[in-house]
Amino acid sequence: MKKEEQLELYYQMVLIRRSEEKAAELYQQGKIGGFLHLYIGQEAVSTGLIAARQPQDRVITAYRDHGVALNCGIPANEVMAELLGKATGTSKGKGGSMHMADPARNMWGGHAIVGGHLPIASGMALGDQYAGNDNVTICMFGDGATNIGFFHEALNLSKVWKLPVLWVCENNQYGMGTSVERASAVSEIRQKAEGYQIPNERVDGMDVMKVYEASQKAIEWVRAGNGPYLLEFITYRFMGHSMGDPERYRDKQEVERWKEGDPIGIFRKQLTAKKVAAKTLDEIEERAMTDALNAVEFAEASPEPELSELFADIYAEEVHK
């Protein structure tokens, strides 16, 4: 990867962090309603993964989707406006935190039902298979979703039909407030793919370059017509499951230990070792902060959806070829 591309990844990771921090502030001010699941600590996963895809490759994920939306190219203004339920949001203010989507950018949505989007991923991949193209569907989900029936149904069909799907488990150690070890008989999630003879790999999800390299290899393997592949990225969310999480299930020392391996800090050290000047990285961080603040300003100044929007977008428009 070229230096300029690596610096772009650094910018994206910092933009996610700063945007999520501002979102937390807005939530506490009562300007964001409903649930808010922050991506702080997991930035390397989505950033490295999506950097490895081609534009035609689809991305579909669960409810912790703000960072994924930014990585897919949805402008920070539209992401923040969606969080505030404004008409200028990427889903016109109707989706909110858990339903960021933009099919034009091949971001096929965040999905609130745990594991519910995995069969959709298999369906999209089946459609591409029928169309005879070389698109890859990238389906992201948490460790908790691997104990859900949807997971097993979707993986089974993807193997039976040899579908072009890259299954991506973001193992952040907890399904809501329950640790992987307490909830899953198989704590090494990648091993669950063995039951369907799907090749798999476990990767350090706190190192964006390791994520990128593993994702690039897996995506090309799927694109070559070999069927599905599963990647398990070991990561950690620094914040609670959602903003209302009292976090009684883990101690502060554990969180601090993981924060010592902050993915942004790891990548900064790597770039510095490659002779990237600290001033350059500081300027990138300042730009990301400015963009996050501008997004907040844009969102707060944006209009609320019109009342008539309640009745729009209920049914898909008929498409005539």
Buried (B, 14 or more C-beta within 10 A) or exposed (E): EEEEEBBBBBBBBBBBBBBBBBBBEBBEEEBBEEBBBBBBBBBBBBBBBBBBBEEEBBBBBBBBBBBBBBBBBBBBBBBBBBBBBBBBBBBBBBBBBBBBBBEEBBBBBBBBEBBBBBBBBBBBBBBBBEEEEBBBBBBBBBBBBBBBEBBBBBBBBBBEBBBBBBBBBBBBBBBEBBBBEEBBEEBBBBEBBEEBEBBBBBBBBBBBBBBBBBBBBBBBBBBEEEBBBBBBBBBBBBBBBBBEBEEEBBEEEEBEEBEEBBBBEBBBEBBEEEEBEEEBBEEBBEBBBEBBBEBBEBBEEBEEBEEEEEEEEEEEEEEEE
